[in-house]
């Protein structure tokens, strides 16, 4: 469970950095958002809302998964952190 919690924290930190970079990039009009939930030019409130909801649902689903099958929760979070790191890296590359 501790490993899953650490990976979840890493995911949320990456998501926060991605959100900040998205807001920075979109506010300067140097890029377009590719996430269909946000639209191409999301407002700050929309970015915060989508990130908060995604984080909430991730937290709930991982906790439920960890209760039933800790191995599956760990694998799920490993994949999630790798994907979020790739997304954050792409956003940082295009933002700055």
C-alpha positions as CSV (number, residue, x, y, z in Angstrom):
1,X,0.0,0.0,0.0
2,X,2.8,2.4,0.7
3,X,4.3,2.0,-2.8
4,X,0.8,2.6,-4.3
5,X,0.5,5.8,-2.1
6,X,3.9,7.1,-3.2
7,X,3.0,6.5,-6.9
8,X,-0.3,8.2,-6.4
9,X,1.5,11.3,-5.0
10,X,3.9,11.2,-7.9
11,X,0.9,11.1,-10.3
12,X,-0.8,14.1,-8.6
13,X,2.4,16.1,-8.6
14,X,2.9,15.4,-12.3
15,X,-0.7,16.3,-13.0
16,X,-0.3,19.6,-11.1
17,X,2.8,20.5,-13.1
18,X,1.0,19.5,-16.3
19,X,-1.9,21.8,-15.3
20,X,0.4,24.7,-14.6
21,X,2.2,24.3,-17.9
22,X,-1.1,24.0,-19.7
23,X,-2.4,27.2,-18.2
24,X,0.8,29.0,-19.0
25,X,0.9,27.7,-22.6
26,X,-2.8,28.4,-23.4
27,X,-2.7,31.8,-21.8
28,X,0.2,32.8,-24.0
29,X,-1.7,31.3,-27.0
30,X,1.4,29.4,-28.1
31,X,-0.3,26.0,-28.1
32,X,-3.6,24.2,-28.1
33,X,-4.8,21.7,-25.5
34,X,-5.2,18.2,-26.9
35,X,-7.4,16.8,-24.1
36,X,-10.9,16.6,-25.5
37,X,-12.4,17.1,-22.0
38,X,-10.8,20.6,-21.8
39,X,-11.2,21.9,-25.4
40,X,-8.5,23.5,-27.4
41,X,-8.4,26.8,-25.3
42,X,-9.5,25.9,-21.8
43,X,-10.0,28.4,-19.1
44,X,-8.0,28.3,-15.9
45,X,-11.1,27.1,-14.0
46,X,-11.7,24.3,-16.5
47,X,-8.1,23.1,-16.3
48,X,-8.3,23.1,-12.5
49,X,-11.7,21.4,-12.5
50,X,-10.7,18.6,-14.9
51,X,-7.5,17.9,-13.0
52,X,-9.3,17.9,-9.7
53,X,-12.0,15.5,-10.9
54,X,-9.5,13.2,-12.5
55,X,-7.4,13.2,-9.3
56,X,-10.5,12.4,-7.2
57,X,-11.6,9.5,-9.4
58,X,-8.1,8.1,-9.6
59,X,-7.8,8.2,-5.8
60,X,-11.1,6.5,-5.3
61,X,-10.6,3.8,-7.9
62,X,-7.0,3.0,-6.7
63,X,-8.1,2.7,-3.1
64,X,-10.9,0.3,-4.0
65,X,-8.5,-1.6,-6.2
66,X,-5.9,-1.8,-3.5
67,X,-8.4,-3.3,-1.1
68,X,-9.3,-6.1,-3.5
69,X,-6.0,-6.6,-5.3
70,X,-2.9,-4.7,-4.2
71,X,-0.9,-6.1,-7.1
72,X,-3.3,-4.8,-9.7
73,X,-3.4,-1.4,-8.0
74,X,0.4,-1.2,-8.1
75,X,0.5,-2.1,-11.7
76,X,-2.3,0.4,-12.5
77,X,-0.4,3.2,-10.8
78,X,2.9,2.3,-12.5
79,X,1.2,2.6,-15.9
80,X,-0.6,5.8,-14.8
81,X,2.6,7.5,-13.6
82,X,4.5,6.6,-16.8
83,X,1.6,8.0,-18.9
84,X,1.3,11.1,-16.8
85,X,5.0,11.7,-17.0
86,X,5.0,11.4,-20.8
87,X,2.0,13.8,-21.0
88,X,3.7,16.3,-18.6
89,X,7.0,16.1,-20.5
90,X,5.2,16.8,-23.8
91,X,3.3,19.7,-22.3
92,X,6.5,21.1,-20.8
93,X,8.3,20.8,-24.1
94,X,5.6,22.7,-25.9
95,X,5.0,25.3,-23.2
96,X,8.5,26.7,-22.5
